[in-house]
Amino acid sequence: MFPLIAILFLVVPIVEIYLLIQVGQVIGAGWTIFLVVLTAVIGVALLKAQGLSTLQRAQNKLQANELPAQEILEGMGLLVAGALLLTPGFFTDAVGFLLLFPPTRMLLVKAVASRMVMVASIHTHGQRQHKDDVIEGVKYHRDD
């Protein structure tokens, strides 16, 4: 995992600089800067709308006594999207906009969730329960 992150930290800035230079040569430096700022402003507006929608769905699930696991993962995806959209450049903006697009974000959430379930099941099934792990208690009864 660490080498992949190190490679990304090296490759992504190089790609961004290359794209900024290429676009700047075609449309000029001023327009390139304008486009970078414009994509950030549009991205933040879309991020706000998507974030509020996800928050509302999470609150509805909590009120129904359900765990908003999917909404939590979507929120993490939106957090990454926001960071990418605020990073100057066209490549990070493209990836950020893909994360703002609900179907793309849902694919990512499903991939992450399935990986989390697999890792969790490996860790829980691989461990034996010891007598010290069990906590004895009295049956809980609520009086309203």
N, C-alpha and C positions, 0 to 999 in steps of 0.2 A: 504494500500500500504506500509506504513512504517513497520509494523510487518513482511511482506514478505521480504523486503530488509534486515532487521535485522537478520532474520533467515538465509538468503543467506550468509550474512557476517560471520555467525557462522558455518554453515554447509560446505560451499565450502572449506575453509582452512582445516577442519578436513578430508574431503574426499581426498583432495590433499596430505596431510601428510600421510594418510593411504596408498594411491596408491604408493607414492614415496617409502615408507618403504617396501611394498610388492614387487615392481619391483626391488628395491635394493637388497633384500634378494635373488631374483632369479638370476639376472644377475650381481650383484655387484654394488657398489657405483659409481665407475668410469664410467661404461657404462650407468648407470642411468643418471648421470650428462650430459654425452655426448648426450644421446637421448633428454633430455630436451633442451639443447642448439641447437641441430640439428632441432628439431621441430620448435623452435623459428626462426631459420635462413630460413628454408623452408617456414614457415608461412609468414614472412616479404616479401620474394620474391613473393609469390603468392598474398599477399596483395597489393604490388606495381602494379602488372599486373592488378588485378581487379579494383583497384582504378583509374588507368589511363584509363581503358576501361569505367568506370562509368563517369569519368570526360569528356571524349570525347563525350559520348552520351548526357550529360548535355549541353555541348557547342553546339552540333548540334541542340538540342531543342531550346536553347536560340536564335541561329541564325535564326531559323524558327519561331521566336516569340511565342514559346510555353513555358509553365511553366514546368521546369524539376522536378516536385514534386516527381515522383517515384525515380529519380536518387538522389535526396536529401535524401530521406529515405534510399536508398541503401548505400549512403555514410555514414550515421549514423550507419548502420549495420556494414559496414566495419571498422568504427572507434571502435566499440565495439569488433569486431573480432581482430583487432590489439592489443587492450588492453589485451584481453584474451590470445592471442598468446605470448605476451611478459611476461605474468605472469607465473612464473615457475610452472610446474605441467602438468600432463597428462589429467586430467578432463577438465581444462580450455582450453587446447590445442584442445581437441576433440570438444568442443563447438565452439571455434574459427574457426576451420577448417570447421565445419558445416555452419557457417556464410559466409565463403569464397566460399562455393559451391553455384553457382548461383540459382539453383532451391530451395534450402533450404532458401536462403536469400530472394527470391521472395515470398515464403510463409509467412515469417516473415513480409516483407514489406506490403503485402496485409492485414495481420491481423492488423498491426498497423494503416494502412491507413483507414481501415473500422472502427476501433475504433475511430480514430480522426474525421471522418466524422460524426459518431453517436454523439460524445460528442459535436462537433461544432453545429450540428443541434439542439440538445437539448438546448444549450445555446442561439442560435439565435432565435429559434421559441418561447422560453419561455419569451422573453422580448418584451415589447410593445414599439413601436416607439413614442417618444415624439416630440412635435413641436420643441423643442430645439435641437434635434438630426439632423434636416434637415438643410443643408447648401444650400442656394440659390446661383445660379451662372449664368453666361452667357455661351451660347453654345460656345464650343471651336472650332476654325477653324485654321488649320495650313497652312501657306503660304510658299511654297518652291520655 
